[in-house]
Amino acid sequence: MTVARIDRETLFRQVWDVPLHEVAKSLRMTAGGAAKLCDRLQVPRPNRNYWRLSAAERCEARPPYLPSLQSPTAPGSEAVPANGLAGRRRLPIEARRAQMLGIAGRICLAEGIDEVSLNRVAREAGISEAQAHNCFARRIDMLSALARREIDEYERSRRGVVLRGRDRNTQIVMSTVNYLSEAGRRGALLQTLLLDPEVREIMREEFERTRISVSKPIVQAMASSYGMSEEEAFGSNWIVTAISLRAGSLVSAGRLTTENAIRLCLPMVMGSIRSHAKSHPRSRDA
């Protein structure tokens, strides 16, 4: 079966018979592409929780029939959202973009990244798909903007905390605690977004820029304070960072509480700092 030959009834049956990624495979599409096809054809599809139900529960939750096609929204007009309120007023484009990112983030967390499409977000925002495309040309543009927003929030939070630290050790402790706390608050969304290979590739360069800007002053301070070579300082910083990143990913995935992550991470981070101080005692006398 191909996309060109598929009809709404067939697609409707398939998406309720098997998970979306299997339907996508039969269509030679990605799961995101199959989700977008369903939205374009106005074919309702189950969310991920549906496949955790028993066969009897799935049978009860399944729609009895395929709804009729609704007329598309007239160009330039705004669709009326489900709650009848969200899209009835015009918003500046930046405010509309922020609204769309908020909706996309909610869908991503509740149902998974494959469920996010411009059509779905436009519908929930109460605007036409054409208006959604004025904000984001493609689905991937919206997803990468959402990932960028999350990274910016992490960095803004980190800078605010570091500026309050009186010395390098205090800054490292505060930065570690803040990162793990942020991972608990918002890490699940960023982790979900980065499961998408295209999002991950787009964000790779930005991650590298952030890593360099954050690590450079730390490496310089370690080399100056402890008399370490640049290679030693860089390696030490990356090892400690890797510990925090791994703990943060466990927190984001719900496999470790923020409190336990902090309790386990801080001794390792501080142990590393104390080890450098003992290995290079000249640093305090310089």
C-alpha positions in Angstrom: 0.0 0.0 0.0 1.2 3.5 -0.8 0.3 7.0 0.4 -1.1 7.8 -3.1 -3.6 4.9 -2.9 -4.6 5.0 0.7 -8.2 6.1 1.6 -9.5 7.5 4.8 -11.4 4.4 5.8 -8.4 2.2 5.4 -6.2 4.6 7.3 -8.8 4.9 10.0 -8.9 1.1 10.4 -5.2 0.7 10.5 -4.3 3.4 13.0 -6.8 1.8 15.5 -5.7 -1.8 14.7 -1.9 -1.3 15.2 0.4 1.3 16.6 1.2 4.3 14.4 4.8 3.3 13.8 3.7 0.1 12.2 1.2 1.9 10.0 4.0 4.3 9.0 6.3 1.4 8.1 3.7 0.0 5.7 3.4 3.5 4.1 7.1 3.9 3.9 6.9 7.0 6.1 8.1 8.2 9.4 5.7 8.0 12.4 5.6 11.8 12.3 4.7 11.8 8.6 1.9 9.3 9.3 0.5 11.4 12.1 0.5 14.4 9.8 -1.3 12.4 7.1 -4.0 11.5 9.6 -4.4 15.2 10.5 -4.6 16.2 6.9 -7.3 13.5 6.2 -9.0 14.3 9.5 -8.6 10.7 10.6 -8.8 10.4 14.5 -6.0 8.3 16.0 -5.4 6.9 19.5 -2.7 8.3 21.8 0.0 6.1 23.3 -2.0 5.1 26.4 -4.5 3.3 24.1 -2.0 0.5 23.5 -1.6 -0.1 27.2 -5.3 -1.0 27.5 -6.6 -4.5 27.4 -8.2 -5.7 24.2 -11.7 -5.2 25.7 -10.9 -1.7 26.8 -9.4 -0.8 23.4 -12.6 -2.1 21.7 -14.6 0.2 24.0 -12.4 3.3 23.4 -12.3 2.8 19.6 -14.6 5.2 17.7 -17.5 3.3 16.1 -17.1 5.0 12.8 -15.0 7.5 10.8 -16.3 11.1 11.2 -17.2 13.0 8.0 -14.7 15.4 6.5 -15.2 18.9 7.8 -14.9 21.9 5.4 -11.5 23.6 5.6 -11.2 26.9 7.2 -11.5 29.8 4.8 -8.1 31.4 4.0 -7.3 34.1 6.5 -10.0 33.2 8.9 -9.4 31.6 12.3 -10.8 28.2 13.2 -12.7 27.9 16.4 -10.8 25.8 18.9 -12.4 23.1 21.1 -12.7 25.4 24.1 -14.2 28.1 21.8 -11.9 30.8 23.3 -8.2 30.5 22.6 -8.1 31.6 19.0 -10.8 34.2 18.7 -8.5 37.1 19.0 -5.6 38.1 16.8 -2.2 37.8 18.4 1.1 39.3 17.3 3.2 36.7 15.6 5.7 36.3 18.5 2.8 35.7 20.9 1.3 33.2 18.5 4.6 31.4 18.2 4.9 31.2 21.9 1.3 29.9 22.2 2.0 27.2 19.5 5.2 26.1 21.3 3.3 25.8 24.5 0.7 23.6 22.9 3.4 21.5 21.1 5.2 21.0 24.3 2.1 19.8 26.1 1.2 17.3 23.3 4.8 16.1 23.2 4.8 15.3 27.0 1.3 13.8 27.1 1.3 11.8 23.9 4.8 11.7 22.4 6.7 13.7 19.8 5.1 11.7 16.9 1.7 13.2 17.8 2.9 16.8 17.3 2.0 18.3 13.9 1.4 21.8 12.6 -2.2 20.8 11.8 -2.9 19.5 15.3 -1.3 22.5 17.0 -3.2 24.9 14.7 -6.4 23.2 15.5 -5.8 23.4 19.3 -4.7 27.0 19.0 -7.9 27.8 17.0 -6.1 29.0 13.9 -6.0 27.8 10.3 -3.1 25.7 9.1 -2.0 28.5 6.8 -1.7 30.8 9.8 0.4 28.2 11.6 2.7 28.1 8.6 3.2 31.8 8.9 4.7 31.1 12.3 6.6 27.9 11.5 7.2 26.8 7.9 7.6 23.2 8.8 7.0 20.9 11.7 10.7 20.5 12.3 11.1 24.3 12.6 8.5 24.2 15.4 10.1 21.3 17.2 13.6 22.8 17.0 12.3 26.1 18.2 10.8 24.3 21.2 14.1 22.6 21.9 15.9 25.9 21.6 13.4 27.5 24.1 14.1 24.7 26.6 17.9 25.1 26.3 17.7 28.9 26.6 15.6 28.4 29.8 18.3 26.0 31.2 21.0 28.5 30.4 19.1 31.5 31.8 18.5 29.7 35.0 22.2 28.5 35.2 23.5 32.1 34.7 21.2 33.5 37.4 22.5 30.9 39.9 26.2 31.2 39.1 26.1 35.0 39.4 25.1 34.5 43.1 28.1 32.3 43.9 30.8 34.0 45.9 33.6 31.7 44.8 34.2 29.0 42.2 33.4 26.1 44.5 30.1 27.6 45.5 29.3 28.3 41.9 29.9 24.7 40.9 27.7 23.4 43.8 24.9 25.8 43.0 25.2 25.1 39.2 25.0 21.4 39.8 22.0 21.6 42.1 20.3 24.0 39.7 20.8 21.8 36.7 19.4 18.7 38.5 16.4 20.7 39.7 15.8 22.0 36.2 16.1 18.5 34.9 13.3 17.5 37.2 11.1 20.4 36.2 11.6 20.6 32.5 14.1 17.9 31.4 11.4 15.4 30.2 10.4 17.7 27.4 13.9 18.3 26.1 14.7 14.6 26.4 11.6 13.7 24.4 12.5 16.3 21.7 16.0 15.0 21.3 14.7 11.5 20.6 14.0 12.9 17.1 17.1 12.5 15.0 16.4 15.6 12.9 15.9 17.8 16.0 19.1 16.3 17.6 21.1 17.1 14.4 19.8 20.7 14.2 20.6 21.3 17.8 24.1 19.7 17.7 25.8 23.0 16.8 24.0 25.0 19.4 24.9 22.4 22.1 28.5 22.7 21.1 28.4 26.5 21.3 26.8 26.4 24.7 29.3 23.7 25.9 32.3 25.8 24.9 30.9 29.1 26.4 30.1 27.3 29.7 33.3 25.2 30.0 35.9 27.7 28.8 35.9 29.9 32.0 35.7 26.8 34.2 38.7 25.2 32.5 40.7 28.5 32.7 39.8 28.8 36.4 40.9 25.2 37.2 44.2 25.7 35.3 44.8 28.9 37.2 43.7 27.7 40.6 45.2 24.2 40.7 48.2 24.6 38.3 46.7 22.0 36.0 47.5 21.7 32.3 44.7 22.7 29.9 44.3 19.0 29.0 43.9 18.0 32.7 41.5 20.8 33.4 39.4 20.1 30.3 39.3 16.3 31.0 38.4 16.8 34.7 35.6 19.3 33.8 34.1 16.9 31.2 34.2 13.9 33.6 32.4 15.9 36.3 29.9 17.3 33.7 29.2 13.8 32.4 28.2 12.6 35.9 25.8 15.5 36.2 24.4 15.0 32.7 23.8 11.3 33.3 22.1 12.0 36.6 20.0 14.7 34.9 18.9 12.3 32.2 17.8 9.8 34.9 15.8 12.5 36.7 14.2 13.6 33.4 13.2 10.0 32.7 11.6 9.7 36.1 14.1 7.0 37.2 15.8 9.0 39.9 14.3 11.7 42.1 15.9 15.2 42.1 16.7 14.9 45.8 18.6 11.6 45.3 20.4 12.9 42.3 21.7 15.8 44.2 22.6 13.6 47.2 24.6 11.2 44.9 26.1 13.8 42.6 27.4 16.5 44.9 29.9 14.2 46.8 31.4 13.2 43.5 31.7 16.7 42.3 33.1 18.1 45.5 35.4 15.1 45.8 36.9 16.0 42.5 37.4 19.6 43.5 39.1 18.5 46.8 41.3 16.0 44.9 42.6 18.8 42.7 43.3 21.0 45.7 45.3 18.2 47.4 47.2 17.4 44.2 48.1 21.0 43.5 48.6 22.7 46.9 50.6 25.5 45.3 47.3 27.0 44.0 46.4 28.6 47.4 49.9 29.9 48.0 50.2 31.5 44.5 
